[in-house]
Every structure is written in C-alpha cells, then in structure tokens.
Amino acid sequence: MLSDHMFSQDRLFVDIETQFLQHTNSGHFQFIKGTATNLDHTQRIVTITLESSGTTQGISFHGLVIATGASTPSPLLGLIKDETLLRQCWSSLRKAMPGVKNIVISGGGPAGIEAAGELGDYFNGRPGTFRSRLSSHQVNITVITSNSKILPGLREAIAAKAERLLAGVGVTVVKNARVKTVIPLGAGIDPELLTSKTTVVLEDGKSIDADLYIPATGTTPNTDFISDKCLLAADSRIDTNPSTLRVDRAGPNARIYAIGDASSYARPAIHNILSAVPVLCTSMKDDLLLEEGYQKDPSARAGKVFVEDTRETQLVPIGTRKGVGAAMGLQLPGLMIWMLKGRDYWLWTTGNLWDGKKWDKES
C-alpha cells in the first residue's frame, strides 16, 4: 500500500473477463460489474446494482456460487468496493505520509501486524546486526489489541517473536486494551477521513492522538444482500455444508454453493479456499448431471469431500525481510516466511490461480 513499485501492478490487479475468455468465447461468458443487492433463492434470481449506470438488474440462475468475500474496516486493507477505490485510498495514504509522526493500528491479527511491520520498516528502518531495537525512530507506531497477545491464531512463542520484530522497527504493542471510539467518528473507515488526525479513545479512558489511524479489527462477511437470513450462520456468514460446499438450507438440489470468507465451511484462509475449489466444482457437476437426468440416483452424488486442515498455518511478514509463522503445525524460519509470502505477498502463485491452471486436472 506504500508504493506501486514494490510489486508488479499487472500481477496484483488482473482483468477478470480476460481470464475467463481464454477458456470460452464471449457467447458463453458475460462479465457484469456491480453490487449484489438481493438474493431470492426460491425464485432463483440475484439482483445487482450496475456499476456503469446505477440501475438494478435481476439475473436468473440455474446454479449459483457465492464468493462475495468479506470487507475490512479500513479501505486500505481490502476490496471494500473495487480496485479503483483501493488505489485511491493508497494514493491518499502516500500523499499524507510525509507529515505522519504518530500512527495507531487497532487489531492484533495478521492484517494489523503486517501493516504495522510494513509501516515501521518504511518509516523507521531496521536495527543493525548487533542491535535488536532501534535507538531512535522517526514515527511512533502503536498496535492496540484486546487480546493478551498478538496473532491469536499462532502459538505464544511465535507471537512473542513477532512482537520482538515489531519493536525492532519502532512498533509498540498495547495488549488487553480495546478502542471505545475515535474522534472524528468514521476516521480510518470513511475514505474522506482516511488520513485525518484522530483521537483514539480506549475503554479505560486513555486516549492516543494519531496522524494516521488504521482499524484492522477483523472482517465483516459481504452477505447483506441475502434476504432470507435463515441461510446465514450466527456470524453472518452463509451456512454452508463443510463437506460439499452446498448451501443446504436453500433446499434440496438448490444448486447454490458458497466458498471463501463469506462462507461458514472453514476458517477464512487462502489454503482452505484452494483445497475447497475442486470439492465445490465436483458438487456442482454432480448436481447438474442429476438435474439433467444423466444421473438418476441422488445418493450417487458422493463426489469429493472437503476436510479442513485445522493445523496451525499462518504466515505473517513483518517488514521487507522478516516474518513469523507456521505451516501444517510446524514453525517456519523468518527467511522462509519471506521467500513464501513476504517478498511479493503470494504474487508468484497467482498466475495459475487467475487462469485456472492450478485446477486444470481433476484430482
């Protein structure tokens, strides 16, 4: 978010329509940019508001995959609307950076810690070979978490290492604290108040003044458009069969599926999505064959079954050369974190994802 020169932008922002048209022709594929505003699963219609005109359009479906993801509180950290807004927010941040002296980040999860590490590395640099902490730093960066440690998805020792690395780039972690409010309201969330000077008020009454406030307190599933709330789990994600990725509450043979951060099938994580895609595709294929009469026995739709890998797996880069994390329950060294994720935040893997080659053979 600090510079377009850190990563190749044509690998970071990829044209969706182009990726699909390499597999079919324009007569079999249509790309519509808009916002889903309603799902009527009984009438099998999705209503969207078109980006180009602002008008609404109903789209009938034979099968539906819901992959609407989740939104971050800060528009700096995700696609809360589209790539245009994201890049505008990044541009606003970059213009404000020369005047920043105090930064507050609320949230001790991966997004907040990665943002703190990136900002600390950029503004304050890293300590020397024989010093684990900076003797002085240009910008004060504070991370506030309501937890007793940062990175709750990782073991205590890894979280402690992350905190030491953050200290090395001038980041202070305040634990067991919660943000009560910010002044002005909407600071860090409203794009118009993205870089406004902010007073962060904690529940214990203490306040911190910030030139830049970044809320990184989790995500909200993008499921507001689902009118029948019976389709949703208690956390507002779509209640999804964790084995088949079907939305069973929509009814028998509804041919509605959900995957990713908007779905309840597994905890939000990229490795879960990658392994769930073939299962979803098999479920859809079986359902379509049954609907068209090519498969008579519903019990024959055994297909693939998704099993979530619940082992400790999370990679968290901290700055340009450091990081912490674990994969499949094994703690990884910082150099490996950098090689796998930190050097380009997975962009080395995205080519085969965009064009589908990762799943070009059924397994």
Summary of the structure (lengths in Angstrom):
residues: 363
radius of gyration: 22.3
end to end distance: 36.9
largest distance: 72.8
contacts: 1070
relative contact order: 0.14
helix: 31%
strand: 21%
